[in-house]
Amino acid sequence: MIKHVRLGRELAKLATSDSKDICVFPKDDKLDVLEAQIVGPEKSPYQGGIFKLEVIVPDAYPIMPPSIKFLTKVYHPNIDDSGRICLDLIKMPPKGNWRPTIGIEALLIAVRMLLESPNPEDPLMADIAEEYQRNNSSFLRKAKDYTKKYACAVKQQR
């Protein structure tokens, strides 16, 4: 019950937000599975992309964090091939930094910031993290290619 009241408030706040970079809505009118879209940050290899994510909200939310994964393929050291994200905010302590005061919007802002500033020190994809550190121009080229191929609206309409 607490979960549904809190999620209702969070989604209502997001619906009236001025942010054009993040949107969230219930999938199939269920509050435990949400769909989100993040616009790729400017001046990043993800610029111009629209990235789709799935947010699964556990029954124990907000005590337990939601799980978030990318549905859109992303070339990134902290996001693996199945869309899982390495981000402290979506992990429980002691390994993570989840707190019940953090909401869905804050998590999605953090995910968007991760796109802007990868953390190669804590990668899910060690090879991409190494490329990011040792051959950044190659990383940037591949990340831009993935964005064009998988996250651009023109491609998604076909």
C-alpha positions as CSV (number, residue, x, y, z in Angstrom):
1,M,0.0,0.0,0.0
2,I,2.8,2.4,0.9
3,K,4.5,1.5,-2.4
4,H,1.4,2.5,-4.4
5,V,0.8,5.8,-2.6
6,R,4.5,6.8,-2.9
7,L,4.7,5.7,-6.6
8,G,1.5,7.6,-7.4
9,R,3.0,10.7,-5.9
10,E,6.3,10.3,-7.7
11,L,4.7,9.6,-11.1
12,A,2.4,12.6,-10.7
13,K,5.4,14.8,-9.9
14,L,7.3,13.5,-12.9
15,A,4.3,14.1,-15.1
16,T,4.3,17.8,-14.2
17,S,8.1,18.1,-14.3
18,D,9.7,20.5,-16.8
19,S,12.3,17.9,-17.6
20,K,12.4,16.9,-21.2
21,D,15.3,14.5,-20.6
22,I,13.4,11.9,-18.5
23,C,9.9,10.5,-18.7
24,V,8.4,7.6,-16.8
25,F,5.0,5.9,-17.2
26,P,3.4,2.7,-16.0
27,K,3.7,-0.3,-18.3
28,D,0.3,-1.9,-19.0
29,D,-1.3,0.2,-16.2
30,K,0.8,-1.6,-13.5
31,L,2.7,0.4,-10.9
32,D,5.2,-2.4,-10.3
33,V,6.7,-2.2,-13.8
34,L,7.5,1.2,-15.3
35,E,8.9,2.3,-18.6
36,A,11.3,5.1,-18.7
37,Q,13.0,7.1,-21.5
38,I,16.2,9.1,-21.1
39,V,17.5,11.5,-23.6
40,G,21.2,11.1,-24.2
41,P,23.2,14.0,-22.6
42,E,24.5,16.8,-24.8
43,K,28.2,16.7,-25.5
44,S,28.3,13.0,-24.9
45,P,28.5,10.1,-27.4
46,Y,24.8,9.4,-26.5
47,Q,23.6,12.8,-27.6
48,G,20.6,12.5,-29.9
49,G,19.6,9.1,-28.5
50,I,16.4,8.2,-26.7
51,F,17.1,5.3,-24.4
52,K,14.4,3.1,-23.1
53,L,14.6,1.5,-19.7
54,E,12.5,-0.8,-17.6
55,V,12.0,-0.1,-13.9
56,I,10.7,-2.9,-11.7
57,V,9.5,-1.7,-8.4
58,P,9.6,-4.4,-5.6
59,D,6.8,-4.8,-3.1
60,A,9.1,-3.5,-0.4
61,Y,9.7,-0.2,-2.2
62,P,10.9,2.3,-0.9
63,I,12.8,0.2,1.6
64,M,14.2,-1.9,-1.3
65,P,15.5,-0.1,-4.5
66,P,13.8,-0.7,-7.8
67,S,15.8,-2.6,-10.4
68,I,16.5,-0.7,-13.6
69,K,17.8,-2.0,-16.9
70,F,18.3,-0.6,-20.3
71,L,16.1,-2.0,-23.0
72,T,18.0,0.0,-25.6
73,K,21.5,-1.3,-26.4
74,V,24.2,1.0,-25.0
75,Y,28.0,0.9,-25.5
76,H,29.2,1.8,-22.0
77,P,31.6,0.4,-19.4
78,N,28.9,0.4,-16.7
79,I,26.1,-1.2,-18.7
80,D,26.3,-4.8,-19.9
81,D,24.9,-6.4,-23.0
82,S,21.6,-7.4,-21.2
83,G,21.1,-3.8,-20.0
84,R,22.1,-4.2,-16.4
85,I,23.5,-1.1,-14.8
86,C,26.4,-0.9,-12.3
87,L,25.3,2.0,-10.1
88,D,25.7,2.2,-6.3
89,L,22.3,4.0,-5.9
90,I,20.4,0.9,-7.0
91,K,22.2,-1.5,-4.6
92,M,21.4,-2.0,-0.9
93,P,24.0,-1.2,1.7
94,P,26.7,-2.1,2.6
95,K,27.7,-2.5,-1.1
96,G,25.4,0.2,-2.4
97,N,24.1,3.5,-1.4
98,W,20.3,3.0,-1.7
99,R,18.2,5.0,0.8
100,P,14.4,5.1,1.0
101,T,14.5,8.8,0.5
102,I,15.8,8.4,-3.1
103,G,13.0,8.3,-5.6
104,I,12.6,7.0,-9.2
105,E,13.3,10.5,-10.6
106,A,16.6,10.7,-8.7
107,L,17.6,7.2,-9.9
108,L,17.0,8.1,-13.5
109,I,18.9,11.3,-13.2
110,A,21.8,9.3,-11.8
111,V,21.5,6.9,-14.7
112,R,21.6,9.8,-17.1
113,M,24.6,11.2,-15.3
114,L,26.3,7.9,-15.7
115,L,25.8,8.1,-19.4
116,E,27.5,11.5,-19.3
117,S,30.3,10.4,-17.0
118,P,31.1,6.7,-17.1
119,N,32.9,5.1,-14.1
120,P,35.6,2.9,-15.6
121,E,36.9,2.1,-12.1
122,D,33.7,0.0,-11.4
123,P,32.8,-1.6,-14.7
124,L,30.4,-4.3,-15.8
125,M,32.2,-4.4,-19.1
126,A,35.9,-4.6,-18.4
127,D,36.9,-4.5,-22.1
128,I,34.9,-1.3,-22.7
129,A,36.3,0.3,-19.5
130,E,39.8,-0.5,-20.7
131,E,39.0,1.0,-24.1
132,Y,37.5,4.1,-22.4
133,Q,40.7,4.6,-20.5
134,R,43.3,3.6,-23.1
135,N,41.7,4.5,-26.4
136,N,39.0,7.0,-25.7
137,S,38.6,8.1,-29.3
138,S,37.7,4.4,-30.2
139,F,35.3,4.2,-27.3
140,L,33.6,7.5,-28.4
141,R,33.3,6.3,-32.0
142,K,31.7,3.0,-30.9
143,A,29.4,4.6,-28.4
144,K,28.2,7.1,-31.0
145,D,27.7,4.3,-33.5
146,Y,25.5,2.3,-31.0
147,T,23.5,5.4,-30.3
148,K,22.8,6.0,-34.0
149,K,22.0,2.3,-34.6
150,Y,19.9,1.6,-31.5
151,A,18.7,4.8,-29.9
152,C,17.8,7.3,-32.6
153,A,14.1,7.9,-33.1
154,V,14.4,7.6,-36.9
155,K,15.7,4.0,-36.5
156,Q,13.1,3.1,-33.9
157,Q,10.2,3.9,-36.2
158,R,11.2,1.4,-38.9
